[in-house]
Structures are given as C-alpha cells and as structure tokens.
Amino acid sequence: MESASDHSEKHAHNAGTAVKENDVDVAAALAPGSDVPLDPAEAQRLKRKIDWHLMPLMCILYAMTFADKITLGQSAVLGIIPDNKLTQNQFNWLNTIFYLSYLVFEYPQNLALQKLPVGKWMSINIFVWAVALLAHSACKSFGALFAVRFILGMCEGAITPGFMLVTSMFYTRKEQTRRVSYWFLMNGFGIIFLGLIAFGLIHTKTKNFHPWQWLMVITGLITLVVSILFWFLFPDSPVSAYFLTPEERVAAVQRIKVNQQGVENKHWKREQFIEALRDPKTWLLAFFVASSNIFNSITNQRQLIVQQFGFTVGQTTLVGTIDGAVQILAIFATIALVPYIGHAYAAVAAYLPGILGTILVNTLPSHNKIGLLFAYWVSIFSIVPFLVCLAWMGSITAGHTKKTTVNAIVLIFYAIGNAAGPLMWKKEYQPRNRVPWAILSGFCLFSALLILTLRTLLASENRRREAEQHDDKFDDVYLTHVQPDGTTIEKKVDRAFLDLTDRQNREFRYIL
C-alpha cells in the first residue's frame, strides 16, 4: 500500500526534474530528505570522531612526505654532492626535475583521484614514493639521482590534491582552513625531525655507507610503514568510511550540506572541465601559486644558505630544526587571523614580515651572521600564504570535476614555480645570494597583489548574487534509481548534492 509521503513525493516529481545517479553526488543516496538540521551535540561528536581517524594519519603522512622531499637539501651538507660528483647546477636540477615531473603528472593524478578510491590511490603512490626514496641510497651519479627524483615528483602529485579533496568531503568550509593548517604545519615538524636525525648521522661512521645514505634509508623505511597504514586505515569518503556506522555516514553527509559542494562524483563532466578553464579565479589562483612558490626554492637551499652565513656543518644541521619551529609559529599566527580578517588579508599579513626578512638578508653586513640568520627566519613567513590559498581554494570551488580540474591546474602552476625557483641559486651569486633574495622580494609583493585581486573579484560576485532573486531551478530535482527487480525509486535531492559548480549554484557564496 502506498503511503501518503510516497504519493506526495511522486506527485512532486511530476512537476520536477529527474536525474540519474551518475549525474549527482555520491552522497545524494545517503542524504536525508528532511531539512531538519543535525543536532549540534551530535554534529560535534561526529566531528571529533572524524578528527581522531583522519588527522593523525594525514599529519604523519604530510610530515614524512615533506621530510622525504627535503632529504636532498639536508644531504647537501652530509656528502651527497661529492659522493655523486655533482656540480651546483646539477644539484639545482635535481630540485627542478622533481617539480617538472610533478607538473607532467599532476592532471593524470587528479583524474585518477576522481575516478579511483582516493585513499587507496594515495596509498599506492606513497608506497612507490618510499621505494624511490630508498633507492636514493644506491645512487652514485647525477643520472641515477635524476631518475629517482623524477619518480618522487610523479608520486607527490597525488598527495596534496588528495588531502584537499578528503578535507572538503569530511569538513564544513569553516572547519577546512584549520584542518588544512593542521596537516600543512607538519612540514615544520618534518624539518625538525629530519634535522635531528641528520645531526645524529653526522657522528655516524660506517664503512662504504655515508650519513646521507642512512638518511635516505631511515626516512624511506618510515614512509613505507606509513603507506601500509594508509591502505588499511584511511577512508575514501564519508559514504564508505569504515569507522562510521550507517547512521553516522548519513549524519556526516548532512553535516557538510552547508558547504553546497557535496562529497564527490566519479563521473567526469566535460562542461565542468570547460567551466574551470573559463573561470577567471582559476587563473588568479594559478598565477598566485606559481608566484608564491618561487620563494619555496629555499626549501632545498636552506642548508647551503645558512652554512654560507658562516656556520659549521653541525651548527647548520641543528639550526635547521629552528626553521621548522619558525614555520609552525608562522602558520599558527596566520591561521589565527583568518576568522577575523579573511583569507586574503591574512595571506598579505604573512607577506609583510616575509618581505622584511628578504630585504634584511640582502642588506645586513656579512660579518653579522646572527642577524642574517634571524632575517632568514623572519623571511620564512612568506611560505605561509600558499597554505592559506590551499585552504581557501577548496572552499571557493564546487562541482567535483571542476574541483579536481582547478586543483590540477593550480598545482601544475605550483610545480612551475617550484621548478623555476632553484635555477636562480647560481654559484656566482654565493655566498650572499643577493640576486635570488632580491627576486624573492619582488615575487612576494606580486603575489600579495594577486591574492588581493582575487578577493575583490569574489566579493563583487557575492554582492551580485545577494541582489539576485532566488533561483528555483534546482529546488525540485529527483533522483531515479532502478532496483534489480525493475522497480524505480525516486528521492528528492537537495541542490547541495546535485554536483553543481559554484557558478551553476546561485545559492553558493564565496567565503573571503
């Protein structure tokens, strides 16, 4: 016998729009039909449960991937350059090829993240990454190091975009900035961890196996263990998360409904891909990320920079741990500003001390090595605006194909900036490197102008949407599902789970 609710739903469907399952978000089937908000206490309990299952794994992995990535820079003072007969130019190219490989594989990686289970695909890449890192220890030439660095760049292309997707799947837009900062600040812990290991390895004396080789083996083995943990413990989405009960999965989907972004859609949509290419904010984000990551070239140069201030190898290695502490402090300080002044202004605020630091490194006298060291630490604030952008871009883009496309484009430009940056640290500029530091100052200023332009664009679009009449085109949409016995089930789908882009959904508002 047909219930009154079934009858009313079918009657409404006659005046509405029917959609197929592959056209809507995967959460549409789980999303409750009621608009009654989730109980605040239940939402808070669920958020804590998600935090405990996601954040530790994400933080450990991000710390290790960053530590692994900068093992080359740490190895610069542990003997990798003479052992492999590298010139300064070849050492720079080992930094660059990592990001050129990242660039080439970034869109295929994002396509795989859309079509395949996110957690499992990242696990495979982490495993290959770990093996490639272990292989560094067997390298005896520039060519061998070039090959393994290429593989590392290929694999890392899955990590940051994968984390961005997962963060947007499980958390509201207000929560995303802080969660992104949690796993991104692990870069600082990675620096501290690597610095302490490297300091210990300086005193290691083993025949035919040098400290830089031990560094590669230790970090590679830890990463290998992390890849196995990730395979078994990291979820692909809230729809299938093993640690959530069926009822909690429904609640998790309902909790993020406010995002107007859904969870994911494994069906690639050509129209969303084209919209991503035509959207001005895609290219503002891309050029900002390329420009801001020119500064990131200090990542694998920092040991050489500090040593050339006049410090010994041991002092340089220990001082490097403070780099990580400064980065953590800079991230916490900047993210704390976001709720009060917004993403763009917080990024600009981080650039102010960063630019000051780059100027001081160039102007302080060479004998003032302590002053130069502190100026270098202050300049580290210029790394933080990229984190702010990562947290922001996940909140201002909707539509799963569009989101993965924007992620790919932006991270391709991230690779361009990181690939170009190391090439300016030439031998003739040493030991003060005044030319590179002057270039960094200019790019920091340009990046600040770009992110302010993006904010102006989004604020203008928000005002335009506030002035519009309500768009009811997506108010009456039904999902049709044909069961094995041939009967058809129809369910009303909220616009939040229709896999609409931020341009299609006029109810979407850009957070600033």
PyMOL commands that set and color helices and strands:
alter all, ss='L'
color gray80, all
select helices_A, chain A and resi 4-15+21-23+26-29+40-69+71-75+80-83+88-115+118-136+142-156+159-170+173-184+186-202+211-233+246-255+257-259+270-278+280-292+295-300+302-307+313-341+343-363+369-393+400-424+427-429+434-467+495-497
alter helices_A, ss='H'
color red, helices_A
select strands_A, chain A and resi 17-19+477-482+488-492
alter strands_A, ss='S'
color yellow, strands_A
deselect
rebuild
show_as cartoon
